[in-house]
Amino acid sequence: MNQNDNVVIIGGGPAGSALGCYLSKAGIKNTIFESAIHPREHVGESMVMSSVRVFDEIGFLPVMEREGFVRKYGASWHPPVAKGEADIAFHEFPQADINQDYTYHVDRKKFDLLLLKHAESLGSKIYQGVQVTEVLFDEDKFASGIRVKLAGQEVEIPARMVVDASGRSTLLGKQLKVKKNDPVFDQFAVHAWFENVDKSQVDSSEYIHIYFLPVERGWAWQIPITHEITSMGIVAEKEVFRTGKMTPEQYFNKYVASNPDLAHAMRDARRVNEFKMEGDYSYQMETFAGNGFVMIGDAARFVDPIFSSGVSVALYSAKYSSDRIIEAFKTGDFSEAALKPYEQKLRAGTAIWYEFIRLYYKLLPLFTHFIKSKEHRVEVLRLLQGEVFDRKEVPVLDAMRKFIKVVETTPGHMFAGQLSSIPID
Ligand SMILES: Cc1cc2nc3c(=O)[nH]c(=O)nc-3n(C[C@H](O)[C@H](O)[C@H](O)COP(=O)(O)OP(=O)(O)OC[C@H]3O[C@@H](n4cnc5c(N)ncnc54)[C@H](O)[C@@H]3O)c2cc1C
């Protein structure tokens, strides 16, 4: 029997740091090993409302306010070829236990460092610049520690439990060979920061702006990082990039020019950092919890980022896994069966995100139609705010499916030409 009382967390991104906070608050010793040295750059700069609840629970909300991150009051979508926008404001759907009508856009260098420091202030031990190379298992096949690279040496560190929060590196998923790429989504993003993006055409400069692009599963993001700097990203199927035979910059510029509102916003913009690329980012692990281990955040599951869900999923996976870990320390049962309820909860929540995203890509005008409709607007808004956990039913997704069926089976339907090839059954 493993007598060690420490939880080892691999990765000090939002998932790992938030888990450190929850565990320390419960009096459980934990150590975070982070391969980078913060501050380090990261994609994923715009948050959904539900993140605020977790910040509040772990005592991090005053830090977010003190640091003056740009407040995010809503979101706005721009059609692919015509001008104009459809938007939502978060105050339309107040959420339980959230006492503000905005969330945040963040510079992830600053945000991730602050959250890691917050975890440290609550009691997590932090080692930065230390790469974990393997999760160790004992003769009973329970995770029993990690192997790290330290000053050129391989060192073994024992643990009562191991948590993989290594993000898209998916250390444990790869080690256990349980990583499954998404059968539908295979997207590619090019992004950079710009000055002088023109936000005057929209009266909502503190919103995230999403521009539909006239290409399969193509869209662009506009996220205000400060009042001067804006993060801009272009996303499309990887195949579009591959067959286009363009440099990342040419690809970026081509699609900026393809949407009238986006081209207008970018006409005098100046790039202030290098273009970065992201690929291969939709997948899930066959298991998120086993004997003595759990996987959280991107290390467990990653769904397409169209609705800015990633950081919220990372934070809630930390919250829900901490419930099971705290219980395991009480009962002494660290088995897969004891930890599995965490996996079920996270899977159910991310499945709702995934279904919403799939239906969105199946028929883009459906989304705009639904957020403009009196009947469905609030329910769509609820999803967009990240209210996906602990839900037995999501009637608005059924309504979307029905609507798509009608479009598919009605000859000459005005939206018929806009159905994509995504399977939804
Ligand atoms: C194109 C794109 C756009 C996105 N846009 C958004 C958005 O607008 N909003 C949003 O909420 N999310 C967005 N995301 C998702 C978001 O980036 C992630 O969901 C979020 O960062 C997950 O947090 P995490 O803590 O799980 O992983 P990470 O933030 O990746 O943190 C993992 C940490 O583990 C460390 N690590 C990795 N391997 C090891 C190792 N072997 N040993 C030790 N440490 C290790 C890494 O250095 C890293 O610091 C986007 C993602 C993509 C690809």
The ligand as an SDF file (V2000), in Angstrom:
LIG
                    3D

 53 58  0  0  0  0  0  0  0  0999 V2000
   -6.7480   27.4640  -31.8520 C   0  0  0  0  0  0  0  0  0  0  0  0
   -7.1920   27.4150  -30.4220 C   0  0  0  0  0  0  0  0  0  0  0  0
   -7.9410   28.4660  -29.8970 C   0  0  0  0  0  0  0  0  0  0  0  0
   -8.3820   28.4060  -28.5610 C   0  0  0  0  0  0  0  0  0  0  0  0
   -9.1300   29.4420  -28.0620 N   0  0  0  0  0  0  0  0  0  0  0  0
   -9.6260   29.3530  -26.7990 C   0  0  0  0  0  0  0  0  0  0  0  0
  -10.3920   30.4170  -26.2380 C   0  0  0  0  0  0  0  0  0  0  0  0
  -10.6100   31.4560  -26.8530 O   0  0  0  0  0  0  0  0  0  0  0  0
  -10.8670   30.2530  -24.9810 N   0  0  0  0  0  0  0  0  0  0  0  0
  -10.6330   29.1330  -24.2360 C   0  0  0  0  0  0  0  0  0  0  0  0
  -11.1130   29.0320  -23.1130 O   0  0  0  0  0  0  0  0  0  0  0  0
   -9.8500   28.1500  -24.7300 N   0  0  0  0  0  0  0  0  0  0  0  0
   -9.3550   28.2270  -25.9800 C   0  0  0  0  0  0  0  0  0  0  0  0
   -8.5430   27.2490  -26.4460 N   0  0  0  0  0  0  0  0  0  0  0  0
   -8.2920   26.0870  -25.5770 C   0  0  0  0  0  0  0  0  0  0  0  0
   -7.2810   26.3850  -24.4560 C   0  0  0  0  0  0  0  0  0  0  0  0
   -6.0590   26.7510  -25.0440 O   0  0  0  0  0  0  0  0  0  0  0  0
   -7.0940   25.1410  -23.5940 C   0  0  0  0  0  0  0  0  0  0  0  0
   -8.3030   24.4330  -23.4660 O   0  0  0  0  0  0  0  0  0  0  0  0
   -6.5590   25.4460  -22.1820 C   0  0  0  0  0  0  0  0  0  0  0  0
   -5.3330   26.1040  -22.2510 O   0  0  0  0  0  0  0  0  0  0  0  0
   -6.4190   24.1240  -21.3990 C   0  0  0  0  0  0  0  0  0  0  0  0
   -5.7470   24.2890  -20.1830 O   0  0  0  0  0  0  0  0  0  0  0  0
   -4.8660   23.1020  -19.5770 P   0  0  0  0  0  0  0  0  0  0  0  0
   -4.3940   23.5650  -18.2560 O   0  0  0  0  0  0  0  0  0  0  0  0
   -5.5990   21.8280  -19.6930 O   0  0  0  0  0  0  0  0  0  0  0  0
   -3.6290   22.9530  -20.5870 O   0  0  0  0  0  0  0  0  0  0  0  0
   -2.4630   24.0030  -20.8920 P   0  0  0  0  0  0  0  0  0  0  0  0
   -2.9630   25.3640  -20.7370 O   0  0  0  0  0  0  0  0  0  0  0  0
   -1.9070   23.6180  -22.2190 O   0  0  0  0  0  0  0  0  0  0  0  0
   -1.3950   23.7230  -19.7610 O   0  0  0  0  0  0  0  0  0  0  0  0
   -0.6380   22.5320  -19.7630 C   0  0  0  0  0  0  0  0  0  0  0  0
    0.7070   22.8180  -19.1190 C   0  0  0  0  0  0  0  0  0  0  0  0
    1.4230   21.5850  -18.9980 O   0  0  0  0  0  0  0  0  0  0  0  0
    2.7910   21.8020  -19.2700 C   0  0  0  0  0  0  0  0  0  0  0  0
    3.3500   20.5240  -19.6930 N   0  0  0  0  0  0  0  0  0  0  0  0
    3.1330   19.8680  -20.8640 C   0  0  0  0  0  0  0  0  0  0  0  0
    3.8250   18.7030  -20.8770 N   0  0  0  0  0  0  0  0  0  0  0  0
    4.4780   18.6340  -19.6860 C   0  0  0  0  0  0  0  0  0  0  0  0
    5.3620   17.6740  -19.1130 C   0  0  0  0  0  0  0  0  0  0  0  0
    5.7020   16.5520  -19.7700 N   0  0  0  0  0  0  0  0  0  0  0  0
    5.8770   17.9070  -17.8870 N   0  0  0  0  0  0  0  0  0  0  0  0
    5.5360   19.0380  -17.1930 C   0  0  0  0  0  0  0  0  0  0  0  0
    4.7150   19.9890  -17.6990 N   0  0  0  0  0  0  0  0  0  0  0  0
    4.1830   19.7860  -18.9270 C   0  0  0  0  0  0  0  0  0  0  0  0
    2.7630   22.8430  -20.3950 C   0  0  0  0  0  0  0  0  0  0  0  0
    3.9680   23.5680  -20.4570 O   0  0  0  0  0  0  0  0  0  0  0  0
    1.5720   23.7150  -19.9710 C   0  0  0  0  0  0  0  0  0  0  0  0
    1.9850   24.8300  -19.1950 O   0  0  0  0  0  0  0  0  0  0  0  0
   -8.0560   27.2900  -27.7500 C   0  0  0  0  0  0  0  0  0  0  0  0
   -7.2690   26.2680  -28.2800 C   0  0  0  0  0  0  0  0  0  0  0  0
   -6.8490   26.3130  -29.6010 C   0  0  0  0  0  0  0  0  0  0  0  0
   -6.0160   25.1910  -30.1290 C   0  0  0  0  0  0  0  0  0  0  0  0
  1  2  1  0
  2  3  1  0
  2 52  2  0
  3  4  2  0
  4  5  1  0
  4 50  1  0
  5  6  2  0
  6  7  1  0
  6 13  1  0
  7  8  2  0
  7  9  1  0
  9 10  1  0
 10 11  2  0
 10 12  1  0
 12 13  2  0
 13 14  1  0
 14 15  1  0
 14 50  1  0
 15 16  1  0
 16 17  1  0
 16 18  1  0
 18 19  1  0
 18 20  1  0
 20 21  1  0
 20 22  1  0
 22 23  1  0
 23 24  1  0
 24 25  2  0
 24 26  1  0
 24 27  1  0
 27 28  1  0
 28 29  2  0
 28 30  1  0
 28 31  1  0
 31 32  1  0
 32 33  1  0
 33 34  1  0
 33 48  1  0
 34 35  1  0
 35 36  1  0
 35 46  1  0
 36 37  1  0
 36 45  1  0
 37 38  2  0
 38 39  1  0
 39 40  1  0
 39 45  2  0
 40 41  1  0
 40 42  2  0
 42 43  1  0
 43 44  2  0
 44 45  1  0
 46 47  1  0
 46 48  1  0
 48 49  1  0
 50 51  2  0
 51 52  1  0
 52 53  1  0
M  END
$$$$
